[in-house]
Amino acid sequence: MENSVLNKLQLYKGKWFSDLVDETMLSNALQIEPYKVAQVVSYIFGTKDDGYASSLDFITGGLGNKLVIDRPEFEWEIFIEMDRAVTIRRAEWNGQAIVDPNDPMMTPGLNITPIKLWLTDKWFGPGAILEMDDNRFRIRVDGAPYQDGNDWVYTCYVANGQPNMYIPAEYLVPGKQVSRGGSAYEEYSEEGDILVYQTGFKMRNQLTISRLNWDITGSAYSTVLAVGLKDSNGKTTYLWAPYQLWLGTREWMKRIERQMVFGQYTKTPYGTEELPGTNGRPVRQGAGILEQISPSNHRFYTRLTADLIEDFLFDLSYNVLGTNERKFIAFTGEMGLREFDRVIKEKMGAMPLIDTKFVTGSGHEMSFGGQFKTYLMSNGIVLTVKHMPFFDDIVHNRKLHPITLKPLMSYMFMILDLGRRDGESNVVKVVRKDREFVQWHTGGSVGPNGYANSINTVRSNGKDGYTVFFLGEYGIMIRDPRACAILECDAE
């Protein structure tokens, strides 16, 4: 695969962090063990929240797929297959350039005459057998190539040595490609094909600094709510401060989740940051998942079909052949889930099946229905869909489907290859050391632990209340984006 194909990162109402709530509240636990709490929070959001779930954080940091770094930027390398097709820049036969694929007078190689190829790389050695785009047509390299400007010139003959054979001109025009099919030599030859090397290429992303803060007045800290809030163990609190902390934590996770999907890389090609901050320093953002997915892996549909899904997943699988990873997860909204279920049921309807699952019960207690969330295709390809709640959020997703008037984002499938490369997860949350989730407060008359009742108590200001601050430095990395994709509904 050519390098140029690739690209350039809340809790449900009424729930509580039950195991973490104690007399000093959740804030102290977050300060003591931020890495541990981040995983617990991710687990809760990914499995328990049927409101605004943090699914992405769950499959990365929540499952331990997290990389802790000590610098704001991070790089990684992608290694691709050393075997590759090389582009033909120019081809000549009998001193004439081959430019017209339909020229009936152009019979390159006929009567064992030489064909000259100008290729972009020195990729083949003497005696190499080259395959055309149709690999039934093959040529053999005669001697070592020589350099002509930026190109390498190869002299070749039709590989089967038959005088009546030639290579159709359509496979020799500029833009066509040749690949190595083997090698062949005469007896007592000193020549040999060459071993080629293709280094991987680096990708670079950077962390985003997010912040959130809110004030709690002394009166609010002591305000008793009319309705008590219960945790999962049934313990009730009637105080405003724990509720506001819950609300702030939920909102924090929502914003982090969106940033890891929609974040846009702010560094210019020249390595500078141009987005100005209030204090004169530049604002830094890292690329989210959507920006890390190659444009060539971005496709559109108007009506989702099983054939469309299968063809797309087959194409993605070809990008990572040899990794033994053909299991994909597609994050989507409510409408995407419904479309996926419809597609599978339509495909199932064409098969002679005896139902044993969709009809349950008996008498007046019968039920009918079910919803498909996994599609097992041929060649071991598996696609599982998972709900991404903020794809349904009409406040943020205001482009609507013209017929259903549901958000178009709700129809989108963000397909991720969650396999492993050399034992490491393909999708990884990246955080700055000691800065994944930092929390503190500036206290006045009161702090998270209570009021100041002595003149010997030192506070940071004279306010009747305190301010809570959240700060995090984080990003997301797709180690190998070749099998990640976007399937988007184009129904405007």
C-alpha positions, 0 to 999 in steps of 0.5 A: 500500500502506498504511503500517500493513501494514509492520513496526515483523537457522564454518568446517567442521572441518578447514578453515583460512583458508589465504591468511591464515595466516602466522607471526603467525597470523590474529589480526594480519591481522584487526587490520590489515584488519578490513573485508577479512578480514570479506569473505574470511571471509564468502566462505569460510563462504558457499561452502566450508562444508558444516557451519554456513554463514554464508549470510546474511553472505555475501549481504550483507557478503561481496558488498559489500552493507554500509553503514558508519555512525558511530552506533549507530542508523540510519534509512531511508525507504521510498517507496510509490506516490502512487496509493492507495485511500482508506477510506470512513468514512461514506456518506449518500444522501437524508439516510440513512446507508448501513450495510446492504450488503443493503438493497433500498431503498438505491439511492444515486445513482438519478435523478442524486441526490447521494451524500455520502462521508466520507473519511479524506483530502483526496485528490481534487479537483473533477471526479475520477472515483472507482472503487469496489471493483468498478471498474465502478461509478464516481462523479464528485466535484462541487465541492471537499470540506469538512472535518468533524472529521477527515474530508473530505466529498465530494458525488458523482454516478454518473459515467455520468450515467444516471438509471436507474443507482445504486451498490450499497450494498455498495460504500459501507458503512464500510470500503470504499474508493475510488480515482482513476480519472481526471477529467471536466469541462464546457466552460469549467470553471475546476475541476481535480483536485488533485495529491497527494503522499505522503511516504515513511515512516521505519524505524529500527533499531539495532546490536547489540554482541556480544562473545566472549572466551577464555583460553589458558594458557601450557601450552595455548599450547605444547600439542602435539595428538595429531592435526595440523590441516591447512589447504587447502594441506596445511600442518599445525599441532599447536598448541592455540592456532591451533585455539582461535582457529579454534574461537572464530572459527567460534563468533563467526560462528555467533552473529552469523548467528543474531542477524541473523536472530532479533535482537529490537528492545529500544527501547520506543515511548518511545525508552528501553532497559529491558533492564539490563546488569551495569554499569547501562547498558542492553543494546541489540539491533537487530531481525533479519530475522524481526522486520523482516518484516511480520506480513501477510507471514507465512503458514503451511502444513501441506502445501506445494503449488505453488499455495500457493507461486505464490499467495504469491509473486504476492501479494509481487510485487504489493507491489513492482510497478514495481520490475522485481524478481521474483527471490526467494531462500528460506532453509530447512532440510534438510526445506524443501529436500526439500519444495520438491523434492517440490512441483516433481517433483509438478508436473512429473509432471503434464506429458508430459516426456521425461527427459534429465537424471534418468537418467544412465550406462549398464549397471551404472553407471546413476544416477537422481535430482536435486534442484530448487532453482529454480522459474520461475513465470509473469510472470517470478517466480523462487524459488530455495531456499538451505540455512540450516544453523542452521534444522536445529540441533536444539539451538536448534530444539527444536519438532519436527514431530509425524510426522518429528520433525525441527525445525519450523524446518527446514521454514520458508522465509525469503523475501527480495527480494534485488533492488536499489532505486536501485542499492542492495541491498535487504538490507544488513549495517550495521556501526559504523565501525571496529567491525565486527570488533575483536580484541585480547588481554591478555597475561601470560606469553605472547601470540599472538606468543610468550612474554615472555623479557625483564624489559623486556617489558610485559604487562597482567597476571601470568597464565601465558597470555593472553586473546583478545577479539572485539567487533563492532557490527552490524545488518541492514536490509531497505530495502523489506520489502514483498516479504519473507516467512515461510512456516512449517510449522504441523504441531504 
